[in-house]
Amino acid sequence: MCKPLRLVLHNTTNEHPPNIIRNQRFSVLTFVPIVLCNQLKQVSNCFFLLIGSIQYLKIYNVTPPISSLFPWLIVMVLTLIKEGIDDFKRYKRDKEVNSEVYLKLVGEQFVPVPCSSLKPGDIVTVEKNQRIPADMAILKTNNLNGQVFIRTDQLDGETDWKLRVAVQLTQAVRFGEMANTVLEVEQPHKDIYTFFGSLLLSPACSEAVPLSLENTMWMNTVLATGQVIGMVMYTGKETRAMQNTSKPKIKHGIFETELNKYAIFLGTLSVAMSLFFTFKRGITLRMDIPFIRFMVIFSSVIPISLKTSVELARYLHAYMISKDLNVIVRNSNIPEELGRISYLLSDKTGTLTKNEMAMKKVHLGMAFYSEETFGDIRAELERSGSKGHAKKTSTSTRVFEFCEALSICHNVTPVEEGDGVFSEAGDLSSEAVHTHAGEDVEVDAQTRVNYQASSPDEVSIIRWCEAVGMRLHARSTDKIHVIDVHGNTNVYSILETFPFTSESKRMGIIVEKDNNIVFFLKGADVVMRNIVKSNDWLDEEVENMAREGLRTLVIAKKIMSRDEYRSFSTLLREARVSGDRERVCGAIESLEKNMTLLGITGVEDMLQDDVKITLESLRNAGIRIWMLTGDKIETATSIAISSRIFSRNSSILTIKQARTKRACECALAEMRRGGFDGVVIDGDSIDVMLGAFMDDFVALASSMKAFVGCRCSPTQKALLAKNLSRVSKKRVAAIGDGGNDVSMITESNIGFGIVGKEGKQASLAADFSLKRFKDVLPLLLWHGRRCYKSSARLAHLIIHRGTVLFIMQAIFCSMFLYAPISIYPGLLLMGYSTVYTFGPIFCTVLSSDITKENALKYPELYQELVQERTLGFHAFFVWFFFSFYQGSFIMLGDIYYFENELFSIIALSFTSLVVNEILMVSLVVHAFNRFILASIVFSIFMFSISLVVLPAGILVLPSDKTMFFVKVLAINCGAITISFLYTIWKKYLRPPSYSKL
């Protein structure tokens, strides 16, 4: 029970949070310390900082400290620049929002003030298209009926306008009288769909007016029409928007996990080799000195630049994805995961389907109508009497009652669009059309009526009503105007409305016309079957429509006497003022009994373009499709077959109403028995399965070719996504378009959000924001392959570069009786990992093994990619062997050509080392492009310049340069031989499938 315990008074001096938005992560003083602390949480960064710092002690010095610190400093500087730019952008956005000017009531006039100065109790004016600066109660609007629309897409992601109304008591008062207004509101919480409170016009008033959600405007929504005067209730961190702002879940892919394993292995190898070489020198009192020096020398095997290089590659991948598909990449940390997906969890409505509804069938019990016979409904309405009174024929009466219910029981508001300017249809403001209750309104022929609603289902039903002759003309807070088939305007007074919620699965309205009070209700069959009077056709006809893939709604009515309504109104008012939600729900449920069933609607949601082709290609790619929907089993099964999630001849196991452990055990036994291509299960059964048989159920379901979950709640979707990845040990992707898909998207390894008619919430929460479902295909099959393959190749080359140097250092030290001596001066070590080799290695991310056309034409190649483990231990040790062989060959070749001068071995080995790395790049790329060629030329150019500009003694070539380069050529030919033969063997003797294309 949540009671409104907080008083809000005008000009209050109570403490309150400042009304500012702060997304900034750092201040000027904390920026560098926090960023560095975050970086030092990584073991590799701590290691290199320690190695670099300890060399400032001369006793441990091997090379200039800067040579060890330089790579680390480059990483830190790049990180600081990136974080600084991002945080400065956040600062500018915050400052812009906090400085917005609003008009605030001071005395008897409005004065401009910045948004950041607002506090609870302030009375503020908000103009059309202006952001709502804080959570506010609507006191007055410039429309006489108190009605305005707001846009909530920045709060809940829904793009449809929401209707809001002023408190009737304050709508009629003047500005000066508002200063005494007192609000009693509930304590701050994060639920944006509920609100209870009350209003007193002054502290002396004894009777409170209840406040509800429709009297509020939450911070960061936008006023779409009119002008509003409101009172601030909550500011800053107490607002709904700020309470729903949480740090996004940081996802890390298996790619990063694999890299960390290799870094740990290489780090352990470095320590082991340092210990081995230390003990080989003999046991002394100060064994710490050679050990630390060896650690400095062998630190090259730990790839400090790997993380930075991979991050840069990910930014490049994100750019290429967005450029190619016009996809918004919201999480650039996991592009490699696109090439590792084994399961795709998908919503149905708005994802596989267009969320564009069309009425297909209507059943009234004694009559059935389809698209071909909808004209008969209009004929029945035309046969009804004038002013909407139907003749006393059973069919006409039933048809009229059904269409009347549909045209009234909804949350749709007509909005007229004329000359490009929107105004409320039938609005009483100076900006809109003037109407009076009961009067006909002439609408300009060029004026087009749009319908605003949060559900496309409701809009499709209202458009159908218009087509058969019952047109919704205008709606205000207390009136609905419906023009019947004869052109007569019927005015219904709205007494109460009960909006649709995901918990209730129904919505209702109480109206009065000609002194008759009627309660209309519509909702899902699972709840309506217990509300309507007993009948013998509801369940059967609902199932028949569901088998055809139609979404169904059950329509009912109840005639109320004046006394019955008065008693109910009193009960509901007391419940609302109390702020007890359960009491309010109980009052409404007391009315929802023994209602008269009027009929059923069947609405079709068309499949998205190319859904069948996309799903079939994904299936051929080895990706198993799970469809999780809120629809009933019959509807979901029909869509699954029509979209080719299931083939026509699939053997499907259906599990429904398994509400006991015993029933679920029997269902699991059926799944174990096998012989099924897919499973269809309802939400009640999923609840028990996840509660009692989580691992068994998920493991068996993951072995099916396809899975369809029906009547799924957002929580169930999230649990399935989370546990499917955990149990199967495979990568799971999820795709959806609505707010109910957000939890599934965030719990999956990688999430796709579609910008749809239900809004942007799923898109904003996703890792990748798409416009169409079919964009998933190139995103996975082409970009997923390219991202994973190229990042793996980049990682192998960087690890190879450091390991070759590590092997050469080890051989060099062993030549001098295990003395801790570095083979190269510090400047050469810095140049080796930067200007000489970084460009060619990094540019390999721009190379791909196949073309985009072939990746899409042969989806089976993706299945091989998932099974291949390009970055697996087998591939890692193959590359490690190449590094060991090449490092050994280069060093032993240098010894063979040794000319009794240290400068000679340095120049020959270092030149061979750089050339060897360029040759490895040339060997692993599948096709040279201008970027790779340019980077190789640049590296050779920088190496040539180094021979001139480096200080004397750093890199000295012998006088016989021709013979020197012949030696370099001979050494590198021998060093690259094994890698070259392995490549030839892989390409011609054991060629991968893609090489045959």
Sequence and secondary structure as in RCSB ss.txt:
>XXXX:A:sequence
MCKPLRLVLHNTTNEHPPNIIRNQRFSVLTFVPIVLCNQLKQVSNCFFLLIGSIQYLKIYNVTPPISSLFPWLIV
MVLTLIKEGIDDFKRYKRDKEVNSEVYLKLVGEQFVPVPCSSLKPGDIVTVEKNQRIPADMAILKTNNLNGQVFI
RTDQLDGETDWKLRVAVQLTQAVRFGEMANTVLEVEQPHKDIYTFFGSLLLSPACSEAVPLSLENTMWMNTVLAT
GQVIGMVMYTGKETRAMQNTSKPKIKHGIFETELNKYAIFLGTLSVAMSLFFTFKRGITLRMDIPFIRFMVIFSS
VIPISLKTSVELARYLHAYMISKDLNVIVRNSNIPEELGRISYLLSDKTGTLTKNEMAMKKVHLGMAFYSEETFG
DIRAELERSGSKGHAKKTSTSTRVFEFCEALSICHNVTPVEEGDGVFSEAGDLSSEAVHTHAGEDVEVDAQTRVN
YQASSPDEVSIIRWCEAVGMRLHARSTDKIHVIDVHGNTNVYSILETFPFTSESKRMGIIVEKDNNIVFFLKGAD
VVMRNIVKSNDWLDEEVENMAREGLRTLVIAKKIMSRDEYRSFSTLLREARVSGDRERVCGAIESLEKNMTLLGI
TGVEDMLQDDVKITLESLRNAGIRIWMLTGDKIETATSIAISSRIFSRNSSILTIKQARTKRACECALAEMRRGG
FDGVVIDGDSIDVMLGAFMDDFVALASSMKAFVGCRCSPTQKALLAKNLSRVSKKRVAAIGDGGNDVSMITESNI
GFGIVGKEGKQASLAADFSLKRFKDVLPLLLWHGRRCYKSSARLAHLIIHRGTVLFIMQAIFCSMFLYAPISIYP
GLLLMGYSTVYTFGPIFCTVLSSDITKENALKYPELYQELVQERTLGFHAFFVWFFFSFYQGSFIMLGDIYYFEN
ELFSIIALSFTSLVVNEILMVSLVVHAFNRFILASIVFSIFMFSISLVVLPAGILVLPSDKTMFFVKVLAINCGA
ITISFLYTIWKKYLRPPSYSKL
>XXXX:A:secstr
     EEEETT                TTTHHHHHHHHHTTSHHHHHHHHHHHHTTSGGG SS HHHHHHHHHHH
HHHHHHHHHHHHHHHHHHHHHHHT EEEEEETTEEEEEEGGG  TT EEEE TT B  SEEEEEEESSTT EEEE
E TTTT   S EEEE  HHHHTS HHHHTT EEEE    S TT   EEEESSTT    EEE GGGEE TT EE S
S EEEEEEE GGGSHHHHT         HHHHHHHHHHHHHHHHHHHHHHHHHHHT   TTTHHHHHHHHHHGGG
GS HHHHHHHHHHHHHHHHHHHHHH  EES TT GGGGGSEEEEEE STTTTEEEEEEEEEEE SS EEEGGGHH
HHHHHHHHS GGG   S HHHHHHHHHHHHHHHSS  EEEEEETTEEEETT  STTS    TT      TT EEE
EE S HHHHHHHHHHHHHT EEEEE SSEEEEE TTS EEEEEEEEEE   TTT EEEEEEEETTEEEEEEEE H
HHHTTTB   SSHHHHHHHHHHTTEEEEEEEEEEE HHHHHHHHHHHHHHHHHT HHHHHHHHHTT SSBEEEEE
EEEEEEE TTHHHHHHHHHHTT EEEEE SS HHHHHHHHHHTTSS TT  EEEE    SHHHHHHHHHHHHH  
 SEEEE HHHHHHHHHHSHHHHHHHHHTSSEEEE S  HHHHHHHHHHHHHHH SEEEEEE SGGGHHHHHHSSE
EEEE BTTBSHHHHHSSEEESSGGGHHHIIIIIIHHHHHHHHHHHHHHHHHHHHHHHHHHHHHHHTTS    SS 
HHHHHHHHTTTTHHHHHGGGG  SS HHHHHH THHHHHHHHH TTSHHHHHHHHHHHHHHHHHHHHHHHHT  S
 HHHHHHHHHHHHHHHHHHHHHHH SS  HHHHHHHHHHHHHHHHHHHHS TTSS   S HHHHHHHHHHHHHHH
HHHHHHHHHIIIIIS  GGGG 
